[in-house]
Amino acid sequence: MLSYKNSTKEIAASGTDTAIISVGATEQFGPYLPMHLDTLIAEKYAESFGEALGAYVLPTLPFSTSEEHASYKGTVTVSPNVLTAMLEEIIANLNRQGFKKFVLCNGHGGAYWESAFVKHINYKYENIILITAYRHFAWEEALTEAGLEGLNEIHGGLLSVCTAMWLCPDLVKLEPMGSDVPLENRRFADYIFWDKLTKDGCWGKFDNDIYTPAQLAEIGETFWTSFISKRGENLKSILEEAYTLKVN
């Protein structure tokens, strides 16, 4: 794996024609968690896929479409037009340098622009391939492996706390937060700011008297290691086959 921490000479000498682009977010995770969790997750994707592909890993972009959280102070949201225009510029510039294969990693569940962007880029640029890593049921399988089978939350509950305790424990305050959000509110999740739908921005619940800090961190590591691994299965062969099918 290479990254922006390498020199241009080292990147050229590697012969790689593959780049990893990752997008995180800066958004609220309830009253006690830091706002860069999605960025840290995207970085983990990029590192794992970069190792598997021997690719050039770009710095993770820390902003995404976070409109649902925009009422919470500190959250940054950008429009899909602005975000995808910048990503296209990045891809086009790297393509001029000889990069032909791209993998997009997204750490934010509300990034609905992703699939449309991938289709658009592959349609517009004939000599490159852009893919995302996806495996059906990987999320449910990873929850089971982490002992969280059937967990019913979307954002800012137990799994978010476990994630933070693994990735940045020094920034976590282990205080109860969140609540059981009424199921009928899911109908409005993509249309209404979450300060209108949740108690404190958490679409899920965390109680601080069930797990120890070490257990929370272990659950977070087990879940994300499993999930990222499952999404990265056969990534190299999929990328190579997709590129061959497209350009030949």
C-alpha positions as CSV (number, residue, x, y, z in Angstrom):
1,M,0.0,0.0,0.0
2,L,1.1,3.5,-0.8
3,S,-0.3,6.8,0.4
4,Y,0.1,10.6,0.3
5,K,2.9,10.0,2.9
6,N,5.0,8.4,0.2
7,S,7.0,10.5,-2.3
8,T,5.9,10.9,-5.9
9,K,9.0,8.9,-6.9
10,E,8.0,6.0,-4.7
11,I,4.4,6.0,-6.1
12,A,5.7,6.1,-9.7
13,A,8.2,3.3,-9.1
14,S,5.5,1.0,-7.6
15,G,3.8,0.8,-11.0
16,T,0.3,0.9,-9.4
17,D,-2.6,2.0,-11.5
18,T,-5.1,1.7,-8.7
19,A,-6.3,4.4,-6.3
20,I,-8.5,4.3,-3.2
21,I,-10.7,7.3,-2.6
22,S,-12.5,7.4,0.8
23,V,-15.2,9.7,2.1
24,G,-16.1,10.1,5.7
25,A,-18.3,12.7,7.4
26,T,-18.3,15.3,10.2
27,E,-21.6,14.9,11.9
28,Q,-23.2,14.6,15.3
29,F,-23.2,11.3,17.1
30,G,-25.3,12.2,20.1
31,P,-24.1,14.2,23.1
32,Y,-21.1,12.2,24.1
33,L,-19.3,10.9,20.9
34,P,-16.9,12.8,18.6
35,M,-18.2,13.8,15.2
36,H,-15.5,12.2,13.0
37,L,-16.4,8.5,13.5
38,D,-17.5,8.1,9.9
39,T,-14.2,9.5,8.8
40,L,-12.3,7.0,11.0
41,I,-14.3,4.2,9.5
42,A,-13.7,5.3,6.0
43,E,-9.9,5.4,6.8
44,K,-10.1,1.8,7.9
45,Y,-11.8,0.8,4.7
46,A,-9.2,2.6,2.6
47,E,-6.2,1.0,4.5
48,S,-7.6,-2.5,4.2
49,F,-8.5,-2.2,0.5
50,G,-5.2,-0.4,-0.2
51,E,-3.3,-3.3,1.4
52,A,-5.3,-5.9,-0.6
53,L,-4.7,-4.1,-3.9
54,G,-1.3,-2.6,-3.4
55,A,-3.0,0.7,-4.3
56,Y,-2.4,4.4,-3.8
57,V,-4.6,5.5,-0.8
58,L,-5.6,9.1,-0.8
59,P,-6.4,11.1,2.4
60,T,-10.0,10.6,3.5
61,L,-12.4,13.4,2.8
62,P,-14.0,14.4,6.1
63,F,-17.3,15.8,4.7
64,S,-20.4,14.3,3.1
65,T,-24.1,14.8,2.7
66,S,-25.2,15.0,6.3
67,E,-28.4,17.0,5.9
68,E,-30.3,14.9,8.5
69,H,-27.9,16.0,11.2
70,A,-27.5,19.6,10.1
71,S,-29.5,21.1,13.0
72,Y,-26.8,19.9,15.4
73,K,-24.0,22.4,16.0
74,G,-20.7,21.4,14.4
75,T,-22.1,19.1,11.8
76,V,-20.9,19.9,8.2
77,T,-23.0,18.9,5.2
78,V,-22.2,19.6,1.6
79,S,-24.5,19.2,-1.4
80,P,-24.2,16.0,-3.5
81,N,-23.4,18.2,-6.5
82,V,-20.4,19.9,-4.8
83,L,-19.1,16.6,-3.4
84,T,-19.3,14.5,-6.5
85,A,-17.9,17.4,-8.6
86,M,-14.8,17.3,-6.4
87,L,-14.5,13.5,-6.5
88,E,-14.8,13.6,-10.3
89,E,-12.0,16.2,-10.5
90,I,-9.8,13.9,-8.3
91,I,-10.4,10.9,-10.5
92,A,-9.9,12.8,-13.7
93,N,-6.6,14.2,-12.5
94,L,-5.3,10.9,-11.4
95,N,-6.4,9.3,-14.6
96,R,-4.1,11.8,-16.5
97,Q,-1.2,10.4,-14.5
98,G,-2.0,6.8,-15.5
99,F,-4.4,5.6,-12.8
100,K,-7.1,3.5,-14.4
101,K,-8.7,1.6,-11.5
102,F,-10.5,3.3,-8.6
103,V,-12.2,2.0,-5.5
104,L,-14.6,4.3,-3.6
105,C,-14.9,3.8,0.2
106,N,-17.8,5.5,2.0
107,G,-18.1,5.6,5.8
108,H,-21.4,7.4,6.0
109,G,-24.6,5.5,5.7
110,G,-26.6,8.5,4.5
111,A,-24.5,9.0,1.4
112,Y,-27.1,8.3,-1.2
113,W,-25.1,10.0,-3.9
114,E,-22.7,7.1,-4.0
115,S,-24.3,4.6,-6.4
116,A,-25.4,7.3,-8.9
117,F,-21.9,8.7,-8.9
118,V,-20.3,5.4,-9.6
119,K,-22.6,4.7,-12.5
120,H,-22.1,8.3,-13.9
121,I,-18.3,8.1,-13.8
122,N,-18.2,4.7,-15.5
123,Y,-20.5,6.0,-18.2
124,K,-18.6,9.2,-18.7
125,Y,-15.0,7.9,-18.7
126,E,-14.5,5.0,-21.0
127,N,-10.9,4.1,-20.1
128,I,-11.3,3.7,-16.3
129,I,-13.3,1.6,-13.8
130,L,-14.7,2.8,-10.5
131,I,-16.2,0.3,-8.1
132,T,-17.4,0.2,-4.5
133,A,-17.0,-2.8,-2.2
134,Y,-20.3,-4.5,-1.3
135,R,-21.3,-7.9,-0.1
136,H,-25.0,-8.7,0.7
137,F,-25.7,-9.6,4.3
138,A,-22.1,-8.6,5.4
139,W,-23.6,-6.2,8.0
140,E,-25.9,-8.8,9.5
141,E,-23.1,-11.4,9.6
142,A,-20.7,-9.0,11.3
143,L,-23.3,-8.1,13.9
144,T,-23.7,-11.8,14.7
145,E,-19.9,-12.2,15.0
146,A,-19.8,-9.3,17.4
147,G,-22.6,-10.6,19.5
148,L,-25.0,-8.0,18.4
149,E,-27.4,-10.1,16.3
150,G,-30.7,-8.3,15.7
151,L,-29.4,-4.9,16.9
152,N,-32.0,-2.4,15.9
153,E,-30.4,1.0,15.5
154,I,-29.3,3.4,12.8
155,H,-26.9,5.9,14.3
156,G,-25.5,6.9,17.7
157,G,-26.4,3.8,19.7
158,L,-24.5,0.9,21.2
159,L,-22.6,0.1,18.0
160,S,-21.5,3.7,17.6
161,V,-20.2,3.7,21.2
162,C,-18.3,0.4,20.5
163,T,-16.8,1.9,17.4
164,A,-15.6,5.0,19.2
165,M,-14.2,2.9,22.1
166,W,-12.1,1.0,19.6
167,L,-11.0,3.8,17.3
168,C,-10.7,6.8,19.7
169,P,-11.4,5.8,23.3
170,D,-9.8,8.9,24.7
171,L,-12.6,11.0,23.1
172,V,-15.5,9.1,24.5
173,K,-17.7,9.9,27.5
174,L,-19.5,6.7,28.6
175,E,-22.8,8.2,29.5
176,P,-26.3,6.9,28.8
177,M,-27.7,8.4,25.6
178,G,-30.3,7.8,22.9
179,S,-33.6,6.1,23.2
180,D,-35.9,3.6,21.5
181,V,-37.1,5.6,18.5
182,P,-40.7,4.9,17.4
183,L,-40.7,2.6,14.3
184,E,-43.1,5.0,12.5
185,N,-40.4,7.7,12.5
186,R,-38.4,5.7,10.0
187,R,-40.9,6.9,7.4
188,F,-39.5,10.4,7.8
189,A,-35.8,9.7,8.3
190,D,-34.7,10.9,4.9
191,Y,-37.0,14.0,4.9
192,I,-36.9,15.5,8.4
193,F,-34.0,16.7,10.5
194,W,-33.3,14.3,13.3
195,D,-33.7,16.8,16.1
196,K,-37.5,16.4,15.2
197,L,-37.4,12.6,15.2
198,T,-35.0,11.6,18.0
199,K,-34.4,12.5,21.6
200,D,-30.7,13.6,21.2
201,G,-29.7,12.7,17.7
202,C,-29.2,9.1,18.5
203,W,-31.3,6.6,16.5
204,G,-30.6,3.9,19.0
205,K,-29.8,3.5,22.6
206,F,-26.7,3.1,24.8
207,D,-26.8,2.1,28.5
208,N,-23.4,2.4,30.3
209,D,-24.0,-0.3,32.9
210,I,-24.0,-3.4,30.6
211,Y,-20.5,-3.7,29.1
212,T,-17.1,-2.7,30.4
213,P,-15.0,-0.3,28.4
214,A,-12.8,-3.1,27.3
215,Q,-15.8,-5.2,26.1
216,L,-17.2,-2.2,24.2
217,A,-13.8,-1.8,22.4
218,E,-13.6,-5.5,21.6
219,I,-17.1,-5.5,20.2
220,G,-16.3,-2.5,18.0
221,E,-13.1,-4.1,16.7
222,T,-14.8,-7.5,16.1
223,F,-17.6,-5.9,14.1
224,W,-15.6,-3.6,11.9
225,T,-12.8,-6.1,11.2
226,S,-15.4,-8.6,10.2
227,F,-17.5,-6.2,8.1
228,I,-14.6,-4.7,6.3
229,S,-13.0,-8.1,5.6
230,K,-16.3,-9.4,4.2
231,R,-16.7,-6.4,1.9
232,G,-13.2,-6.8,0.7
233,E,-13.4,-10.4,-0.2
234,N,-12.3,-11.1,-3.8
235,L,-11.9,-7.3,-4.3
236,K,-8.8,-7.7,-6.5
237,S,-10.3,-10.2,-8.9
238,I,-13.6,-8.2,-9.1
239,L,-11.7,-5.0,-9.9
240,E,-9.5,-6.6,-12.5
241,E,-12.4,-8.5,-14.2
242,A,-14.6,-5.4,-14.2
243,Y,-11.8,-3.3,-15.8
244,T,-11.2,-6.0,-18.5
245,L,-14.9,-6.3,-19.3
246,K,-15.3,-2.6,-19.6
247,V,-12.2,-1.5,-21.7
248,N,-11.8,-4.6,-24.0
